[in-house]
Amino acid sequence: MTRQWNSWKILLILSFMSSIFVHSFLSPQKTEAAAYYTRNLSLGSTVSASSNVSIASKAVDGNAAQNGTTEWYNVWGQFPMWFQTDLGSSKSVVQIKIKARYGTTVEESGYIAIYGSNDAAFAAKTKLVEYNQANTVNELVLPVAIEEEFRYVRVEKIPGQGSNSLGFAEFEVWGTEPDDLLYANIAHDKPATATSYYGDNASYAPGNGNDGNGSAWVSKSAAGQLQYWQVDLGTAFRIDKLQMVPRDNRPANELRSFRVLVSNASDFSSYKVIASVGGIAFTESVWSALVSESNAYRYVRVEKTTVEGAGFKEFRVLSANSSQMLSAARNMQFVARLGGFDSPGGITWNSTQTGTLPITASGDASALCAGKATISASNGTTTLSTLVHVADNLVMPSPTAPDLFTPFLTGETPVISTVISEATANSGTVIVKKVLYTSNPVSGRTNQIYSVIASPAAAGTYPGVLILHGGTQCAQESLAIQYASKGYIAVTPELPGISDPAVCSTASTGQWKSEAYGSRQLTAIPDAKASSIFEGEVAALQAFYLLKAQPGVDAANIGIRGLSWGGYSTAMLSSLLGNQVKAAFAIYGSGFYDYGSYFKKQFFDVQGAINAANWLKELDAGRRAGGITANYFSAAASNDSFFWPTAVMKTLSEISGPKNQLFSPNTDHSLSGVTDSSNLEFLYFNYLLKGQGTPFPRVATVSSVKEFDGSLQVQFDVTEGATVASAKLYYSLPNVAWNKRVWTAVNATQVSGTRYEGVIPASAVAQGADWYALTTDSTGASASSLIVSSADLP
């Protein structure tokens, strides 16, 4: 590829010419005026030679020791004599450095010509530079003034001139960073540690130094110790570039006197220095350094070289690999270099699979589930891309022992402090009792919880249902009465942290009643007890015991029903209570907020790594879902803005007991996409708690086969349930966020018994469409398969 001749290259060449005399080239080198960087492109590259090929790689191993063990040389007198390196792709070459084997063999580097080519056989080649004279220096530095880019570089001995030998300890091809390159920040969101952090305040914790937002890591004052910050990349990577974003106030001590070390030992018992800054503070808005080290390393440490405080807003470890690996529930930051400048304006970011790996306008990608996606950056004229493979290999630490909920799993009925009222409803067939019960979730913090108890007026034994409201809502009195009129005893409490005090003017009391809605929901510093959601879940547990203690409740047939935040609570309580819950019906809500939710974007990604880790470890319903033994149904919306399908499906995957699901098509926080959605929960509980009616249908994909025309033939089974009244496939293109999807229906036909078949159009399959099957039976019960991405099919 031919490049335009630029003034920056002239500057580099002038700098390189002066370096012949002063040997000023260090790795990495930076030309401040033009903000371009150079690196040894041949380090660790694939090489070949005219002879002694077995030792050729020693000339690009970075070791220039003159000891006879790390060198290449041609068979004496055997022409043609040449040595060649493969740079992997076409690069701009600005300098050649040849380091002699010994002081007595410097003449081997004399009378040479160096060529570039994009053909490994050099059938067509361009002379980069010629040195047609005797050499007398140990390190020969030759500037290159050719504007073309080349993949292969070859040095040839000029026949009939000088000695009949060619050899060297190191052959270095120095070039510039490509004008256009897409980097992945492989340090983003990875575990970070440090010698200290200022005031032991989580606002300055190590994790803030690579979380991608405006927070920062700041060490304590030096106190006689060299400060450092360290990140574990998870596995060994070849590192291409480093960047440091300083704090906005740019303290001088944080911009100077540091070095960057790499190691494959977490204690850095052995290490390599890959970059450094001396005693003069850097002045760039973002400090950058190219890395010439060819080996792969797992740990990166930024270490002060003088005893003083350290800190930065962000430290990036960049990889230019054409493909990247990422774990689900983790983030990856991408950095584009376009037109020779890092992170220029006007970049449009895109993901081919937003359901798997959506990306923001600033290049921050969030892995939601296993799969693959191509990330691209474009400035309108040039588009760069990289393939990202996402694996679901999340390691879930157990909640802290003893579990913070253990003191509340007593089975004891909460103390009713006040009976507010007792009346009848529904023409006297339902008794409605309103009470306050005492809840003490944290020492010194007492809540009085308003709750409604609705029971059939007729004596008898009835199944019980705990009704948990959604965010901003209040105790669901009318729904409790509806359940009671259908032969259930129902309890519905007002939950701290989930109810909005400004909306619900009830007799509840507690600190949360004077707080703005949502203010402490996802706060988990110093620990998860700081969250108002913890208070809400304790109150919900006590409400369950209140329900269980009601006269006439059949303790063997109790269910939990919750909507939105109440759906989350349904999963949480079902896991904590185990076999005390027979059936659970969660509408919208789920666990695994970090797998895709409103809460991840609005809270976890901006509140710091320690806060998120604390909350998820203790309060994530998904990470506790393995304890659910109840029959569990998740009634979700395909376009839900709060609980995305990826989080719902991850929660379901952790449940080992009987489970089923529904994705209502083209609805956001609503089930209106299916028939008679308001009756679903009653059909569900009637069957499981009363033994009335039929089970819900179960839908499972059997096969998906790509046809010759590119379409996808999908077969699925519908088992259990009443007679199937409707069977459809729904598909959507993954080029927009979950809540913006348009799901297109395809009628499925019965091919035999329980088996149904539908075809997704080739045009949708070619764009990696997501799809699922949905059925409704003759009773009005609906269920669906899980959502599948056609992009992940073979």
Disulfide bonds with the S-S distance in Angstrom:
Cys474-Cys504 1.88
